[in-house]
Amino acid sequence: MFYFLSKVLFYILMPLSLITICLLFALFCKNPKHKKRSVQICLGLILFFSNGFLSNEVLLWWEVPPTSPSSITTTYDVGIILTGGMITNKLATESQILTDKTADRFIQPLRLYKMGKLKKILISGGNTDLVVMHEDVSDETLKVAQLLEELGVKKEDIILERRARNTRENGLFTAEILNKNQKLGSKYILFTSAFHIRRAEGCFSKAGLSVTLFPTAYKAKVRSWTLDNLLIPRESNLYDSYTLIHELTGYAIYKILGYC
């Protein structure tokens, strides 16, 4: 139930959802004063959420700074990859692998593995579909494992965790696997998107796992003071705002519930 309600709450708080609510209120409201105020709020939300400078500033504040592979001087026993957006949800055959916006989550551990700084790779993530919200079509965990193997990772060095539907379960089920297999070692490094890594770190800590962070798939860009970035609304900035609200809301909920 929590999983379903959290997904519903996320959708309600999204920029376009809030804008739509204001428009519908203005459309059906009989009070001229309230109708005008609702339209003004709607326009304000559009300008606020589509502003590239504002969304990027929040991303610069929230995302954890990048880690350079050259700064890693030790060999980690297990690199943990959290799924989500690495493989597109377009239907594909067994031989087709279509990467998506967060493919960097597996590219960086692949690099470390090739450098000899990572012994094994654990991919954590299950099917996140809801009955009324079909999101994932391809089995991302299996597809990423297939791709890593094709790119040179030994099959015996890939571990799959396919039950987790959210970040909390990523931590719990990964800890379950690692605690049952002590021979895998105790030095772990965690790979997920930079905007998501704070919540992931908290969940893994609550699950009893100490992990080194390796943020990937950055969304923040170099700060720009150009007029178009400061003033011109862009549709792509709405998506960045969506990502931020989704993650900040999720982090707040997890904190309240004691998950991270």
Secondary structure by P-SEA (a helix, b strand, c coil): caaaaaaaaaaaacaaaaaaaaaaaaaccccaaaaaaaaaaaaaaaaaaacaaaaaaaaaacccbbbbcccccccccbbbbbbccccccccccccbbbbcccccaaaaaaaaaaaccccbbbbbbcccccccccccccaaaaaaaaaaaaacccccccccccccccaaaaaaaaaaaaaaccccccbbbbbcccccaaaaaaaaaaacbbbbbbbcccccccccccccccccccaaaaaaaaaaaaaaaaaaaaaaaccc
